[in-house]
Amino acid sequence: MRKWTVLRERRPFYAARASEAAARARLSRARKQRVGNAQRQHITDARRLVNSAQEIYEKHDTIKCLEAAEFGMEQISRIQGNMLPGKDKFLQELYEIVAQAFLDQKRVRAEMSEADREKRAFILLGIPISREPSHDSILRTRPPAPPRDAKRRLRALERSLTLSGRAPERCYVLHELARLHADTRQAHRARFYAAKCQSEAKSSKLHAWCINATFLLARCHVLQNNRPESRAQLIEGAALARSFGYLDVAAFFDTCVDISLEGEVGSNDSILVKREKAMVSLMQDDDLRQAAEHLFRRMSVLPASRRFSVMPGTRAEEPVEPTSNRRASIMPRGQTPVRVAPKKHYPLGFQDFDM
């Protein structure tokens, strides 16, 4: 009897506890519903960004594809992991799209002429060519220009490199750093990041990034006018493309190997020696040939200002240091007085009348 009396007296307390538990349950359900709605919305937005980059990639517009993929990575990275299930999966898809977009630049169709292949190779390697008006897609494969604020972009990429943990993300960031440094003519830094991207891709068995990094490394060697190293990298890239099953990419690498030594800048001495040997080889008489060789040897001893040039239209001039009879002294030179030159040129309209 006493127990029931105590329970009746505590009924308001239990009712308040029950209402509080019901309120907490309603709040929890509402919170879960809001989180679920936000997650579904974020998944929809992420899928839309990935599909947009994929559609542009299928149109073979490299510059717009890179811009769309970069925008998608930026937007997806801002979302918290608990608000976007499968966040890493969406980023992996964007990294793969970017890798394939760069790889598609190196694909050649069977109906492409050899001149079109060579023109594309010149453009992608950074070797200057004449820019005739073109209405096809060859010039659209030109590497995108560096952003206006390149320093801000470099700082963002370097910060992403320190925070990146997965291999595809590291390959993407290293490739972008190398490409941006190559576009801004910093070939030594570009080669450093391209080599790191190549080693990272080889260790992670990411075939597309490995080929892209190899080609970018060859481009860095071209920027430094190191054509033999560039040719070696292109030969290695062709072998890698064949081993990975990209036969069309391997054909483009073969074209790049053929034109890699064109336009090479040699030293003046090697050009002169080649010219002298060509002149000697044209002489029929042995005595005349020996006399010419002796003359060229004597000429090589003389200063450049005292000998004639065997190159047509050029004359080698050595910088002549000004000679001075003034003896060396630790005393500072005295200030020379200012001389006012007489005015020899009269302004327009001046007339000297003979009075």
Secondary structure as a PSIPRED ss2 file (coil, helix, strand):
# PSIPRED VFORMAT (PSIPRED V4.0)

   1 M C   1.000  0.000  0.000
   2 R H   0.000  1.000  0.000
   3 K H   0.000  1.000  0.000
   4 W H   0.000  1.000  0.000
   5 T H   0.000  1.000  0.000
   6 V H   0.000  1.000  0.000
   7 L H   0.000  1.000  0.000
   8 R H   0.000  1.000  0.000
   9 E H   0.000  1.000  0.000
  10 R C   1.000  0.000  0.000
  11 R H   0.000  1.000  0.000
  12 P H   0.000  1.000  0.000
  13 F H   0.000  1.000  0.000
  14 Y H   0.000  1.000  0.000
  15 A H   0.000  1.000  0.000
  16 A H   0.000  1.000  0.000
  17 R H   0.000  1.000  0.000
  18 A H   0.000  1.000  0.000
  19 S H   0.000  1.000  0.000
  20 E H   0.000  1.000  0.000
  21 A H   0.000  1.000  0.000
  22 A H   0.000  1.000  0.000
  23 A H   0.000  1.000  0.000
  24 R H   0.000  1.000  0.000
  25 A H   0.000  1.000  0.000
  26 R H   0.000  1.000  0.000
  27 L H   0.000  1.000  0.000
  28 S H   0.000  1.000  0.000
  29 R H   0.000  1.000  0.000
  30 A H   0.000  1.000  0.000
  31 R H   0.000  1.000  0.000
  32 K H   0.000  1.000  0.000
  33 Q H   0.000  1.000  0.000
  34 R H   0.000  1.000  0.000
  35 V H   0.000  1.000  0.000
  36 G H   0.000  1.000  0.000
  37 N H   0.000  1.000  0.000
  38 A H   0.000  1.000  0.000
  39 Q H   0.000  1.000  0.000
  40 R H   0.000  1.000  0.000
  41 Q H   0.000  1.000  0.000
  42 H H   0.000  1.000  0.000
  43 I H   0.000  1.000  0.000
  44 T H   0.000  1.000  0.000
  45 D H   0.000  1.000  0.000
  46 A H   0.000  1.000  0.000
  47 R H   0.000  1.000  0.000
  48 R H   0.000  1.000  0.000
  49 L H   0.000  1.000  0.000
  50 V H   0.000  1.000  0.000
  51 N H   0.000  1.000  0.000
  52 S H   0.000  1.000  0.000
  53 A H   0.000  1.000  0.000
  54 Q H   0.000  1.000  0.000
  55 E H   0.000  1.000  0.000
  56 I H   0.000  1.000  0.000
  57 Y H   0.000  1.000  0.000
  58 E H   0.000  1.000  0.000
  59 K C   1.000  0.000  0.000
  60 H C   1.000  0.000  0.000
  61 D C   1.000  0.000  0.000
  62 T H   0.000  1.000  0.000
  63 I H   0.000  1.000  0.000
  64 K H   0.000  1.000  0.000
  65 C H   0.000  1.000  0.000
  66 L H   0.000  1.000  0.000
  67 E H   0.000  1.000  0.000
  68 A H   0.000  1.000  0.000
  69 A H   0.000  1.000  0.000
  70 E H   0.000  1.000  0.000
  71 F H   0.000  1.000  0.000
  72 G H   0.000  1.000  0.000
  73 M H   0.000  1.000  0.000
  74 E H   0.000  1.000  0.000
  75 Q H   0.000  1.000  0.000
  76 I H   0.000  1.000  0.000
  77 S H   0.000  1.000  0.000
  78 R H   0.000  1.000  0.000
  79 I C   1.000  0.000  0.000
  80 Q C   1.000  0.000  0.000
  81 G H   0.000  1.000  0.000
  82 N H   0.000  1.000  0.000
  83 M H   0.000  1.000  0.000
  84 L C   1.000  0.000  0.000
  85 P C   1.000  0.000  0.000
  86 G C   1.000  0.000  0.000
  87 K H   0.000  1.000  0.000
  88 D H   0.000  1.000  0.000
  89 K H   0.000  1.000  0.000
  90 F H   0.000  1.000  0.000
  91 L H   0.000  1.000  0.000
  92 Q H   0.000  1.000  0.000
  93 E H   0.000  1.000  0.000
  94 L H   0.000  1.000  0.000
  95 Y H   0.000  1.000  0.000
  96 E H   0.000  1.000  0.000
  97 I H   0.000  1.000  0.000
  98 V H   0.000  1.000  0.000
  99 A H   0.000  1.000  0.000
 100 Q H   0.000  1.000  0.000
 101 A H   0.000  1.000  0.000
 102 F H   0.000  1.000  0.000
 103 L H   0.000  1.000  0.000
 104 D H   0.000  1.000  0.000
 105 Q C   1.000  0.000  0.000
 106 K C   1.000  0.000  0.000
 107 R C   1.000  0.000  0.000
 108 V C   1.000  0.000  0.000
 109 R C   1.000  0.000  0.000
 110 A C   1.000  0.000  0.000
 111 E C   1.000  0.000  0.000
 112 M C   1.000  0.000  0.000
 113 S C   1.000  0.000  0.000
 114 E H   0.000  1.000  0.000
 115 A H   0.000  1.000  0.000
 116 D H   0.000  1.000  0.000
 117 R H   0.000  1.000  0.000
 118 E H   0.000  1.000  0.000
 119 K H   0.000  1.000  0.000
 120 R H   0.000  1.000  0.000
 121 A H   0.000  1.000  0.000
 122 F H   0.000  1.000  0.000
 123 I H   0.000  1.000  0.000
 124 L H   0.000  1.000  0.000
 125 L H   0.000  1.000  0.000
 126 G C   1.000  0.000  0.000
 127 I C   1.000  0.000  0.000
 128 P C   1.000  0.000  0.000
 129 I C   1.000  0.000  0.000
 130 S C   1.000  0.000  0.000
 131 R C   1.000  0.000  0.000
 132 E C   1.000  0.000  0.000
 133 P C   1.000  0.000  0.000
 134 S C   1.000  0.000  0.000
 135 H C   1.000  0.000  0.000
 136 D C   1.000  0.000  0.000
 137 S C   1.000  0.000  0.000
 138 I C   1.000  0.000  0.000
 139 L H   0.000  1.000  0.000
 140 R H   0.000  1.000  0.000
 141 T H   0.000  1.000  0.000
 142 R C   1.000  0.000  0.000
 143 P C   1.000  0.000  0.000
 144 P C   1.000  0.000  0.000
 145 A C   1.000  0.000  0.000
 146 P C   1.000  0.000  0.000
 147 P C   1.000  0.000  0.000
 148 R C   1.000  0.000  0.000
 149 D C   1.000  0.000  0.000
 150 A H   0.000  1.000  0.000
 151 K H   0.000  1.000  0.000
 152 R H   0.000  1.000  0.000
 153 R H   0.000  1.000  0.000
 154 L H   0.000  1.000  0.000
 155 R H   0.000  1.000  0.000
 156 A H   0.000  1.000  0.000
 157 L H   0.000  1.000  0.000
 158 E H   0.000  1.000  0.000
 159 R H   0.000  1.000  0.000
 160 S H   0.000  1.000  0.000
 161 L H   0.000  1.000  0.000
 162 T H   0.000  1.000  0.000
 163 L H   0.000  1.000  0.000
 164 S C   1.000  0.000  0.000
 165 G C   1.000  0.000  0.000
 166 R C   1.000  0.000  0.000
 167 A H   0.000  1.000  0.000
 168 P H   0.000  1.000  0.000
 169 E H   0.000  1.000  0.000
 170 R H   0.000  1.000  0.000
 171 C H   0.000  1.000  0.000
 172 Y H   0.000  1.000  0.000
 173 V H   0.000  1.000  0.000
 174 L H   0.000  1.000  0.000
 175 H H   0.000  1.000  0.000
 176 E H   0.000  1.000  0.000
 177 L H   0.000  1.000  0.000
 178 A H   0.000  1.000  0.000
 179 R H   0.000  1.000  0.000
 180 L H   0.000  1.000  0.000
 181 H H   0.000  1.000  0.000
 182 A H   0.000  1.000  0.000
 183 D H   0.000  1.000  0.000
 184 T C   1.000  0.000  0.000
 185 R C   1.000  0.000  0.000
 186 Q C   1.000  0.000  0.000
 187 A H   0.000  1.000  0.000
 188 H H   0.000  1.000  0.000
 189 R H   0.000  1.000  0.000
 190 A H   0.000  1.000  0.000
 191 R H   0.000  1.000  0.000
 192 F H   0.000  1.000  0.000
 193 Y H   0.000  1.000  0.000
 194 A H   0.000  1.000  0.000
 195 A H   0.000  1.000  0.000
 196 K H   0.000  1.000  0.000
 197 C H   0.000  1.000  0.000
 198 Q H   0.000  1.000  0.000
 199 S H   0.000  1.000  0.000
 200 E H   0.000  1.000  0.000
 201 A H   0.000  1.000  0.000
 202 K H   0.000  1.000  0.000
 203 S H   0.000  1.000  0.000
 204 S H   0.000  1.000  0.000
 205 K C   1.000  0.000  0.000
 206 L C   1.000  0.000  0.000
 207 H H   0.000  1.000  0.000
 208 A H   0.000  1.000  0.000
 209 W H   0.000  1.000  0.000
 210 C H   0.000  1.000  0.000
 211 I H   0.000  1.000  0.000
 212 N H   0.000  1.000  0.000
 213 A H   0.000  1.000  0.000
 214 T H   0.000  1.000  0.000
 215 F H   0.000  1.000  0.000
 216 L H   0.000  1.000  0.000
 217 L H   0.000  1.000  0.000
 218 A H   0.000  1.000  0.000
 219 R H   0.000  1.000  0.000
 220 C H   0.000  1.000  0.000
 221 H H   0.000  1.000  0.000
 222 V H   0.000  1.000  0.000
 223 L H   0.000  1.000  0.000
 224 Q C   1.000  0.000  0.000
 225 N C   1.000  0.000  0.000
 226 N C   1.000  0.000  0.000
 227 R H   0.000  1.000  0.000
 228 P H   0.000  1.000  0.000
 229 E H   0.000  1.000  0.000
 230 S H   0.000  1.000  0.000
 231 R H   0.000  1.000  0.000
 232 A H   0.000  1.000  0.000
 233 Q H   0.000  1.000  0.000
 234 L H   0.000  1.000  0.000
 235 I H   0.000  1.000  0.000
 236 E H   0.000  1.000  0.000
 237 G H   0.000  1.000  0.000
 238 A H   0.000  1.000  0.000
 239 A H   0.000  1.000  0.000
 240 L H   0.000  1.000  0.000
 241 A H   0.000  1.000  0.000
 242 R H   0.000  1.000  0.000
 243 S H   0.000  1.000  0.000
 244 F H   0.000  1.000  0.000
 245 G C   1.000  0.000  0.000
 246 Y C   1.000  0.000  0.000
 247 L H   0.000  1.000  0.000
 248 D H   0.000  1.000  0.000
 249 V H   0.000  1.000  0.000
 250 A H   0.000  1.000  0.000
 251 A H   0.000  1.000  0.000
 252 F H   0.000  1.000  0.000
 253 F H   0.000  1.000  0.000
 254 D H   0.000  1.000  0.000
 255 T H   0.000  1.000  0.000
 256 C H   0.000  1.000  0.000
 257 V H   0.000  1.000  0.000
 258 D H   0.000  1.000  0.000
 259 I H   0.000  1.000  0.000
 260 S C   1.000  0.000  0.000
 261 L C   1.000  0.000  0.000
 262 E C   1.000  0.000  0.000
 263 G C   1.000  0.000  0.000
 264 E C   1.000  0.000  0.000
 265 V C   1.000  0.000  0.000
 266 G C   1.000  0.000  0.000
 267 S C   1.000  0.000  0.000
 268 N H   0.000  1.000  0.000
 269 D H   0.000  1.000  0.000
 270 S H   0.000  1.000  0.000
 271 I H   0.000  1.000  0.000
 272 L H   0.000  1.000  0.000
 273 V H   0.000  1.000  0.000
 274 K H   0.000  1.000  0.000
 275 R H   0.000  1.000  0.000
 276 E H   0.000  1.000  0.000
 277 K H   0.000  1.000  0.000
 278 A H   0.000  1.000  0.000
 279 M H   0.000  1.000  0.000
 280 V H   0.000  1.000  0.000
 281 S H   0.000  1.000  0.000
 282 L C   1.000  0.000  0.000
 283 M C   1.000  0.000  0.000
 284 Q C   1.000  0.000  0.000
 285 D C   1.000  0.000  0.000
 286 D H   0.000  1.000  0.000
 287 D H   0.000  1.000  0.000
 288 L H   0.000  1.000  0.000
 289 R H   0.000  1.000  0.000
 290 Q H   0.000  1.000  0.000
 291 A H   0.000  1.000  0.000
 292 A H   0.000  1.000  0.000
 293 E H   0.000  1.000  0.000
 294 H H   0.000  1.000  0.000
 295 L H   0.000  1.000  0.000
 296 F H   0.000  1.000  0.000
 297 R H   0.000  1.000  0.000
 298 R H   0.000  1.000  0.000
 299 M H   0.000  1.000  0.000
 300 S H   0.000  1.000  0.000
 301 V H   0.000  1.000  0.000
 302 L C   1.000  0.000  0.000
 303 P C   1.000  0.000  0.000
 304 A H   0.000  1.000  0.000
 305 S H   0.000  1.000  0.000
 306 R H   0.000  1.000  0.000
 307 R C   1.000  0.000  0.000
 308 F C   1.000  0.000  0.000
 309 S C   1.000  0.000  0.000
 310 V C   1.000  0.000  0.000
 311 M C   1.000  0.000  0.000
 312 P C   1.000  0.000  0.000
 313 G C   1.000  0.000  0.000
 314 T C   1.000  0.000  0.000
 315 R C   1.000  0.000  0.000
 316 A C   1.000  0.000  0.000
 317 E C   1.000  0.000  0.000
 318 E C   1.000  0.000  0.000
 319 P C   1.000  0.000  0.000
 320 V C   1.000  0.000  0.000
 321 E C   1.000  0.000  0.000
 322 P C   1.000  0.000  0.000
 323 T C   1.000  0.000  0.000
 324 S C   1.000  0.000  0.000
 325 N C   1.000  0.000  0.000
 326 R C   1.000  0.000  0.000
 327 R C   1.000  0.000  0.000
 328 A C   1.000  0.000  0.000
 329 S C   1.000  0.000  0.000
 330 I C   1.000  0.000  0.000
 331 M C   1.000  0.000  0.000
 332 P C   1.000  0.000  0.000
 333 R C   1.000  0.000  0.000
 334 G C   1.000  0.000  0.000
 335 Q C   1.000  0.000  0.000
 336 T C   1.000  0.000  0.000
 337 P C   1.000  0.000  0.000
 338 V C   1.000  0.000  0.000
 339 R C   1.000  0.000  0.000
 340 V C   1.000  0.000  0.000
 341 A C   1.000  0.000  0.000
 342 P C   1.000  0.000  0.000
 343 K C   1.000  0.000  0.000
 344 K C   1.000  0.000  0.000
 345 H C   1.000  0.000  0.000
 346 Y C   1.000  0.000  0.000
 347 P C   1.000  0.000  0.000
 348 L C   1.000  0.000  0.000
 349 G C   1.000  0.000  0.000
 350 F C   1.000  0.000  0.000
 351 Q C   1.000  0.000  0.000
 352 D C   1.000  0.000  0.000
 353 F C   1.000  0.000  0.000
 354 D C   1.000  0.000  0.000
 355 M C   1.000  0.000  0.000
